[in-house]
Amino acid sequence: MLFTLGVFDFLVQKQKLDYFAKEIIDAASFYGMTAGPVDERYDSLAAQFGIEPECDFSGTEYFNYNDKTVQLGETITLKLTLTRRNVFFTFVDFPVSICATASGLSEQYWKQSAFNG
């Protein structure tokens, strides 16, 4: 019975994380960046779901690294990782990492200026 509850909780957390990743990548694609309004969306989702997964945009090629902007049509990749501790029978305690990945294309065109290169 406890094992079943643990598995059910794991599946619920995975579903939350998948939705979280989809919402973050949709915001990042729309704004063409991985900061600013995307951070605000992350904070909103974290408060809504009561989780704060590690957010990694590795592999994303930035138009302007300082501003975290991504040029129109370039791929934005995201990996969310949530580590939970599972306790079975009060004496077996181990961490479980749940991951969700998503990717999207930037929908913003960033004009080259004299200041950014």
MOCORMO-V725658 format. One record per pair of residues at least 12 apart in sequence whose ideal C-beta (glycine too) atoms are under 10 Angstrom apart, sorted by the first residue. I is the first residue (numbers start at 0). J is the second residue. If there is no record, write none. Layout:
# MOCORMO-V725658
<<I J> <I J>>
This chain:
# MOCORMO-V725658
<<1 85> <1 86> <1 87> <1 88> <1 89> <2 85> <2 87> <2 88> <4 87> <5 83> <5 85> <5 86> <5 87> <5 95> <6 85> <8 83> <8 85> <8 95> <9 83> <9 85> <9 95> <9 97> <10 97> <12 48> <12 50> <12 52> <12 81> <12 83> <12 95> <12 97> <13 81> <13 97> <13 98> <13 99> <14 97> <14 99> <15 44> <15 47> <15 48> <15 49> <15 50> <15 52> <15 81> <15 97> <15 99> <16 48> <16 50> <16 52> <16 79> <16 80> <16 81> <16 97> <16 98> <16 99> <16 100> <17 79> <17 97> <17 98> <17 99> <17 100> <17 101> <18 44> <18 47> <18 48> <18 99> <19 40> <19 41> <19 44> <19 45> <19 47> <19 48> <19 50> <19 51> <19 52> <19 54> <19 77> <19 79> <19 81> <19 99> <19 101> <20 44> <20 52> <20 54> <20 77> <20 78> <20 79> <20 98> <20 99> <20 100> <20 101> <20 102> <21 77> <21 99> <21 101> <21 103> <22 37> <22 40> <22 41> <22 43> <22 44> <22 47> <22 101> <23 37> <23 38> <23 40> <23 41> <23 44> <23 52> <23 54> <23 56> <23 75> <23 77> <23 79> <23 99> <23 101> <23 103> <24 37> <24 56> <24 75> <24 76> <24 77> <24 79> <24 99> <24 100> <24 101> <24 102> <24 103> <24 104> <25 37> <25 40> <25 101> <25 103> <25 106> <26 38> <26 39> <26 40> <26 41> <26 43> <26 44> <26 103> <27 40> <27 41> <27 56> <27 59> <27 67> <27 69> <27 75> <27 76> <27 77> <27 101> <27 102> <27 103> <27 104> <27 105> <27 106> <28 69> <28 74> <28 75> <28 77> <28 101> <28 102> <28 103> <28 104> <28 105> <28 106> <28 107> <29 103> <29 105> <29 106> <29 107> <30 67> <30 68> <30 69> <30 75> <30 105> <30 106> <30 107> <31 62> <31 67> <31 68> <31 69> <31 70> <31 71> <31 72> <31 73> <31 75> <31 104> <31 105> <31 106> <31 107> <31 108> <31 109> <32 59> <32 61> <32 62> <32 63> <32 66> <32 67> <32 68> <32 69> <32 75> <32 105> <32 107> <32 109> <33 54> <33 56> <33 59> <33 61> <33 66> <33 67> <33 68> <33 69> <33 75> <33 76> <33 77> <33 105> <34 56> <34 65> <34 66> <34 67> <34 68> <35 66> <35 67> <35 68> <37 54> <37 56> <37 67> <37 75> <37 77> <38 54> <38 67> <41 54> <41 79> <48 81> <50 79> <50 81> <50 83> <50 97> <51 81> <52 78> <52 79> <52 80> <52 81> <52 82> <52 96> <52 97> <52 98> <52 99> <53 78> <53 79> <53 80> <53 81> <53 82> <53 96> <53 98> <54 77> <54 78> <54 79> <54 80> <55 76> <55 77> <55 78> <55 79> <55 80> <55 98> <55 100> <56 69> <56 75> <56 76> <56 77> <56 78> <57 76> <57 77> <57 78> <58 74> <58 75> <58 76> <58 77> <58 78> <58 102> <59 73> <59 74> <59 75> <59 76> <59 77> <59 102> <59 105> <60 73> <60 74> <60 75> <60 76> <60 105> <61 73> <61 75> <61 109> <62 105> <62 107> <62 108> <62 109> <62 110> <62 111> <62 115> <62 116> <63 109> <63 111> <63 112> <63 114> <63 115> <63 116> <64 115> <65 115> <66 109> <66 115> <68 105> <68 107> <68 109> <68 115> <69 103> <69 104> <69 105> <69 106> <69 107> <69 109> <70 105> <70 107> <70 108> <70 109> <70 111> <71 104> <71 105> <71 106> <71 107> <71 108> <71 109> <72 104> <72 105> <72 106> <72 107> <72 108> <73 104> <73 105> <73 107> <73 109> <74 102> <74 103> <74 104> <74 105> <75 101> <75 102> <75 103> <75 104> <75 105> <75 106> <76 100> <76 101> <76 102> <76 103> <77 99> <77 100> <77 101> <77 102> <77 103> <78 98> <78 99> <78 100> <78 101> <78 102> <79 97> <79 98> <79 99> <79 100> <79 101> <80 96> <80 97> <80 98> <80 99> <80 100> <81 95> <81 96> <81 97> <81 98> <81 99> <82 94> <82 95> <82 96> <82 97> <82 98> <83 95> <83 96> <83 97>>
